[in-house]
Structures are given as structure tokens and as C-alpha cells.
């Protein structure tokens, strides 16, 4: 009921917000970064652009988490894996784009030359093709989620047990990617990228293009998610969340609904990872750590589950605070994050969006009283 009320409140205001976000991403930020002089108070630094771009990638993951946790009742602690797989798909292409500009002047990536590899592994066969790698960015997380989800949901695994096995899957993948013989850079992963589509990746116009593409992708996924949760399909997902057994008695098969939204959310994370890597400049197995997946759930909870806009706000709030804390009080960041999660769980079960709703309701009641008086 609260989710329906929240989505209905978005109406015209929601569309106005979407348009404002699109204008900011496509017009305002490029102007402030590229055209406004560096000495101006209105100049947006390259660091700020990179930080916002990175957080927008995280916001896509939080939105994906909201679809399966907030609207379907499935808490995943393994979405960091899908994010990392998408990042590795993009990273492989970027490593091939380095060419002979690497330290060893070889056709092979530097880490392969260092480890005395004589040729590319089979997984790298078409890694010089941008279109093929972008296809893998979608297919690899999607197929893994499809196969894993099919066996998990068919076995009626749910609740904390599902969360545990998704975390175990992510941890196993992290250990695999840490091994040098897998051909994915081991502990160091991929870095030192030079070009994308033969265009220097460090030049300002390329960075801004990646930023704009990330922002538009986030807006597109948000609009698609709004359409999903407002459709009959979305209402069935929410029914599964609230009373899965009753849904089965009414003739619906929860397996197909859970599996489809689970796979779609994994693909969203894969796309986010692919957009993340060229902007941040590195991808390594650390992105598959248990902490990375748990943080995605924290962003969603802090922003407000089953609201769509809440997880996006949560990703910006938590990661903005992380950026500030790790610079000013690095030793206190984890304490702040833990305290924030506990406070939200105890006092703000609907997160930041719920706090805004309470404030809006209180303001409306106050206005009504003044009108009657």
C-alpha cells in the first residue's frame, strides 16, 4: 500500500524530476565542467564529475536491488558479482585497446607478459570487439543469474537462506578471480586503460561522454522500473513479496516471475559495472567482496525500499558521505555506516523517502489547520 501511494505521488512531479535530472546530466554538468573556467566558483571539477559518475553506477545497482528486494521480497547479497562481471567484460576490451602502449610493448596485456603467457586465453578470443564484449556484459551476468536463480527458486529457497547462498556464490567467484591462472589479472585486476573505441579515455570530452551516458542509462532504467512496478507484472511481484503461497493458489507461477526479475536485475548491475570501469579506471576482484554486495543492500534500505527513487537517493547519500568521511575521518567511516544502518532500521523503516513523506504529511496537516482556522 505504501509503495502504491509513493508511486502515485510521483505523477507529474515525478516526470518533472526526471526531466530536471536529464537536463542536469546532459546540459548543466557538461557546461559547468567544460565551459566554466576553473577559477570560477561555478566550475565543476573533473574529480566531482568522476565521483558523481561513479555514484550513478552504484545507483543503478541500488535500483536493481529495489526491484528484487523492495518489490519482490528477495534479499540478494550477491549483486556485487554481477556488477563485477559487467566491469570485467568492459575491462577486457579496454585492456586490448592498450595495444603496444603497455610497458612491455606487446599485443598481450602487461599482466600476461609478466606471467609468461604466450597467447591469449580462450575467454579473450573476441575481446578486441567492442560489440562482442558489450554483449558479454549483458549475457554473462544474465545467464549466471538465470541458471542460479532457476535452481534456487525451483527448490523454494528463500529468505535468509537465499541471501547466504548468493553471498557464498559471490565469495567463490572472488576467490576464483584472485587466481592468476584464470587469466583475469589476479589480485591486481585490470587498470592503466588508454583508449575506448580508439579515443583517448583520459581526454575531457571522453570523460564527459561517459558521464552523460551513465546518467541517461540511470534515468532510462528508472523509467523502465516505474513501468514494471506499475504493470500487472509488477503487481504480481508485490503479491509474491507479501504472500507467495496465496499467489500460487490463485494460479500464478511465482518461479517465472521471480526468475525473470532476478535475471533482469543482474543485467542492470552488469551494465552498471561496464559503465563504472572506464570512469574509475580499474576493476579487480575486490568488487566481488561480500562487503560490496552488502553495501548495495544498505543503499537501498537507507533510501527507502519499494520506492524506486529511494535507492537512488540512498546511493548518493551513503557514497557522498563515504567520500567525505574517508578524506576527513577515514577511521570512523565504518562506524558511521553501521550506526546509519541501525538508525534507519530502528527509526526509519522506509528510509529517506519515508522521512520526506512524514515531513510532507505534517506540512499538509498544518496547512489544513491554518485554512480551517
LONU-625471 format. One record per residue (C-alpha): x, y negated, z negated. Coordinates in steps of 0.25 Angstrom, whole numbers, padded with zeros to 4 digits, always signed. Layout:
// LONU-625471
XYZ
...
END
This chain:
// LONU-625471
+0000+0000+0000
+0011-0010-0004
+0018-0006+0010
+0006-0009+0018
+0004-0023+0010
+0018-0027+0013
+0018-0023+0027
+0004-0031+0029
+0011-0043+0022
+0022-0043+0033
+0012-0046+0044
+0014-0060+0051
+0025-0063+0040
+0032-0050+0044
+0033-0054+0058
+0037-0068+0055
+0048-0062+0047
+0052-0052+0058
+0053-0064+0068
+0061-0072+0058
+0071-0061+0056
+0072-0059+0071
+0075-0073+0073
+0085-0073+0062
+0093-0061+0067
+0092-0065+0082
+0094-0080+0081
+0097-0086+0068
+0109-0077+0063
+0116-0078+0077
+0115-0093+0077
+0120-0094+0062
+0131-0085+0065
+0136-0088+0079
+0132-0103+0082
+0133-0109+0068
+0147-0114+0065
+0154-0106+0054
+0156-0118+0045
+0141-0121+0045
+0132-0117+0033
+0123-0110+0042
+0133-0101+0048
+0131-0086+0046
+0144-0079+0045
+0148-0066+0052
+0148-0059+0039
+0134-0063+0036
+0129-0058+0049
+0137-0045+0047
+0131-0044+0033
+0116-0047+0038
+0118-0037+0050
+0123-0026+0041
+0111-0028+0031
+0101-0028+0043
+0107-0014+0046
+0104-0010+0031
+0090-0016+0032
+0087-0006+0044
+0091+0005+0035
+0082+0000+0023
+0071-0002+0033
+0073+0013+0037
+0073+0017+0023
+0060+0010+0020
+0053+0018+0031
+0056+0031+0025
+0057+0027+0010
+0047+0016+0009
+0037+0021+0019
+0039+0036+0019
+0044+0039+0005
+0057+0045+0009
+0069+0040+0002
+0082+0043+0010
+0095+0042+0004
+0102+0045+0018
+0099+0034+0027
+0113+0029+0026
+0117+0041+0034
+0108+0037+0046
+0114+0023+0045
+0128+0028+0045
+0125+0037+0057
+0120+0026+0065
+0132+0018+0061
+0142+0029+0065
+0134+0030+0079
+0137+0016+0081
+0151+0017+0075
+0156+0028+0085
+0152+0019+0096
+0160+0007+0090
+0172+0015+0088
+0172+0020+0102
+0171+0005+0106
+0184+0002+0099
+0191+0009+0111
+0206+0007+0111
+0205-0005+0102
+0207+0004+0090
+0220+0005+0082
+0224+0018+0090
+0220+0013+0104
+0213+0026+0106
+0200+0030+0113
+0197+0037+0099
+0192+0029+0087
+0204+0026+0078
+0200+0035+0067
+0200+0047+0077
+0214+0044+0082
+0219+0043+0067
+0213+0057+0064
+0220+0062+0077
+0207+0065+0084
+0210+0068+0099
+0196+0065+0105
+0182+0060+0101
+0173+0070+0093
+0161+0075+0100
+0152+0065+0092
+0159+0054+0098
+0157+0058+0113
+0148+0047+0117
+0152+0037+0106
+0156+0027+0117
+0142+0026+0122
+0134+0015+0114
+0121+0020+0119
+0124+0034+0114
+0129+0030+0101
+0117+0021+0099
+0108+0034+0102
+0116+0041+0091
+0113+0030+0081
+0099+0034+0083
+0099+0049+0085
+0109+0053+0075
+0102+0047+0062
+0089+0051+0068
+0092+0065+0071
+0098+0067+0058
+0086+0061+0051
+0077+0069+0059
+0083+0083+0056
+0086+0080+0042
+0072+0074+0040
+0065+0085+0046
+0071+0096+0037
+0069+0087+0025
+0055+0083+0027
+0051+0097+0032
+0056+0102+0019
+0048+0092+0011
+0060+0086+0005
+0056+0072-0001
+0059+0062-0012
+0072+0063-0019
+0076+0076-0013
+0075+0069+0001
+0083+0058-0004
+0094+0067-0009
+0096+0075+0003
+0097+0063+0012
+0108+0058+0003
+0115+0071+0004
+0114+0071+0019
+0120+0057+0019
+0131+0061+0010
+0134+0073+0018
+0135+0065+0031
+0144+0055+0024
+0154+0066+0020
+0154+0071+0034
+0157+0057+0040
+0168+0055+0030
+0176+0067+0036
+0186+0063+0047
+0183+0075+0056
+0169+0071+0059
+0174+0060+0068
+0167+0048+0062
+0179+0041+0055
+0178+0048+0042
+0179+0039+0029
+0182+0026+0038
+0171+0028+0048
+0171+0018+0060
+0176+0004+0060
+0184-0007+0067
+0174-0008+0079
+0178-0017+0090
+0166-0017+0100
+0152-0013+0103
+0147-0012+0117
+0161-0017+0121
+0158-0030+0114
+0167-0034+0102
+0160-0031+0090
+0166-0042+0081
+0162-0054+0090
+0151-0063+0084
+0141-0060+0095
+0142-0045+0094
+0140-0046+0079
+0128-0055+0081
+0122-0046+0091
+0123-0034+0081
+0117-0043+0070
+0105-0047+0079
+0103-0032+0084
+0103-0027+0070
+0093-0038+0065
+0084-0035+0077
+0085-0020+0074
+0081-0022+0060
+0069-0031+0064
+0065-0020+0074
+0066-0009+0064
+0058-0017+0054
+0047-0020+0064
+0047-0005+0068
+0046-0001+0054
+0034-0010+0052
+0027-0004+0063
+0030+0010+0058
+0025+0008+0044
+0012+0001+0049
+0008+0012+0059
+0001+0025+0056
+0014+0032+0055
+0019+0022+0044
+0006+0024+0036
+0009+0039+0037
+0023+0037+0032
+0018+0029+0020
+0007+0040+0017
+0019+0050+0017
+0026+0042+0007
+0014+0040-0002
+0008+0055-0001
+0015+0064+0009
+0006+0076+0004
-0007+0069+0007
-0001+0065+0021
+0001+0079+0024
-0013+0083+0020
-0019+0072+0030
-0012+0079+0042
+0001+0071+0043
+0015+0078+0044
+0024+0070+0035
+0036+0077+0041
+0035+0070+0055
+0032+0056+0048
+0044+0057+0038
+0053+0063+0048
+0051+0052+0059
+0052+0040+0049
+0064+0046+0043
+0071+0048+0056
+0067+0034+0061
+0073+0028+0048
+0086+0036+0051
+0087+0030+0065
+0085+0016+0059
+0097+0018+0050
+0105+0023+0061
+0102+0011+0069
+0106+0002+0057
+0119+0009+0056
+0122+0007+0070
+0120-0008+0069
+0127-0008+0056
+0141-0003+0061
+0145-0013+0071
+0141-0025+0062
+0148-0019+0049
+0160-0013+0057
+0161+0000+0050
+0154+0013+0048
+0159+0024+0038
+0153+0036+0030
+0150+0027+0018
+0137+0022+0025
+0132+0037+0023
+0135+0036+0008
+0124+0039-0002
+0124+0024-0007
+0122+0019+0007
+0109+0027+0008
+0104+0023-0006
+0107+0008-0003
+0097+0009+0009
+0086+0014-0001
+0090+0003-0011
+0088-0008+0000
+0074-0002+0003
+0070-0002-0011
+0075-0015-0015
+0068-0022-0003
+0055-0014-0005
+0051-0001+0001
+0039+0001+0011
+0040-0014+0015
+0050-0013+0027
+0055-0027+0025
+0059-0024+0010
+0070-0014+0014
+0076-0025+0024
+0076-0035+0013
+0082-0025+0003
+0093-0022+0012
+0096-0037+0014
+0095-0040-0001
+0103-0028-0006
+0114-0029+0004
+0115-0044+0003
+0117-0042-0012
+0127-0032-0009
+0135-0041+0000
+0135-0052-0011
+0138-0043-0023
+0149-0035-0016
+0156-0048-0014
+0154-0055-0027
+0151-0044-0037
+0155-0031-0030
+0156-0023-0043
+0141-0026-0046
+0135-0023-0033
+0131-0008-0036
+0125-0012-0050
+0117-0023-0043
+0112-0013-0033
+0108-0003-0043
+0101-0014-0052
+0094-0019-0040
+0088-0005-0036
+0084-0002-0051
+0077-0016-0052
+0070-0014-0039
+0065+0000-0043
+0060-0005-0056
+0055-0019-0053
+0053-0020-0038
+0048-0007-0033
+0044-0014-0020
+0057-0021-0019
+0060-0035-0014
+0047-0035-0005
+0039-0031-0017
+0045-0043-0025
+0041-0052-0013
+0027-0047-0013
+0025-0049-0028
+0030-0063-0027
+0021-0066-0015
+0009-0060-0023
+0012-0068-0035
+0013-0081-0026
+0000-0077-0019
-0007-0075-0032
-0002-0088-0037
-0007-0096-0025
-0021-0090-0026
-0022-0094-0041
-0018-0108-0037
-0028-0108-0026
-0039-0104-0035
-0035-0114-0046
END
